[in-house]
Amino acid sequence: MSAGLDRVHARIAAAAEQAGRDPAELTLVVVTKFFPAADVLRLAGLGVRDVGENRDQEAAAKATQIAQLADRAGLIAPRMHFIGQLQTNKAASVAGYAHLVHSLDRPKLARALSKAAVAGDRELGVLLQLGLDTDADAAQGRGGLPPAQARELADLVAELPGLVLRGVMGVAPLNAGGADAPDAATQAFARLRCVAKELVAQHPQAGLISAGMSGDLEQAVAAGATHLRVGSAILGSRPAHG
Ligand SMILES: *Cc1c(COP(=O)(O)O)cnc(C)c1O
């Protein structure tokens, strides 16, 4: 875990240098799905401040355990980022523990998160998840709003109480990085950055870009990402893909 974390920090530093960016602009979100709360505590002990989860049931249980373990160990509990597809009926739960929701992709979910944030008397940061697959069929099930609808959802979020629009998120197409499409991630992240620029012109506080995973974090840093969601390169392969 420690060696994986070191390697990823080195990759991020190299990518930042290559892109002429300050590594301090980059937030590493270690994706801990399928790994137990005890591993999150080990990460906290190694200085990790941000972790990502993609399923509410697992994340909610872990958030409670992490808080208890961190308290006992005298460590700061990492902030939890919610990065997975989210059902409306789980919005209240997620609003209770998430630091930032990366996967807001529809008006109904925005309204549910807003209601939950207001009920919990808090301000919840959200990113709009954009679909970056050029193939609409491939995009099905991977989540993400068509980029053409980003403006409308951003305007809605800006009006809803309890929510703060912080930026955008994207997942590169499945085939990205493959021999047949070496530039697919770069192209996808360029589309994401383009939408991000338009949004930030209207919503100045929405400058975050969550992009890049274990396989394509260099391309994401080059394309202006502020948040990198990295799992397997740090923690090893998961029992099953979530
Ligand atoms: C699992 C997951 C990641 C991390 O993927 P790795 O390839 O293990 O780094 C990033 N983003 C999302 C949305 C995920 O579900």
The ligand as an ORCA input file, in Angstrom:
! r2SCAN-3c Opt
* xyz 0 1
  C     -13.194      2.368     -9.245
  C     -13.226      3.749     -9.773
  C     -12.034      4.474     -9.938
  C     -10.660      3.914     -9.651
  O     -10.273      3.071    -10.688
  P      -8.793      2.433    -10.750
  O      -8.678      2.027    -12.157
  O      -8.779      1.304     -9.781
  O      -7.829      3.488    -10.370
  C     -12.138      5.784    -10.402
  N     -13.333      6.331    -10.695
  C     -14.493      5.671    -10.549
  C     -15.775      6.354    -10.913
  C     -14.481      4.347    -10.090
  O     -15.637      3.691     -9.952
*
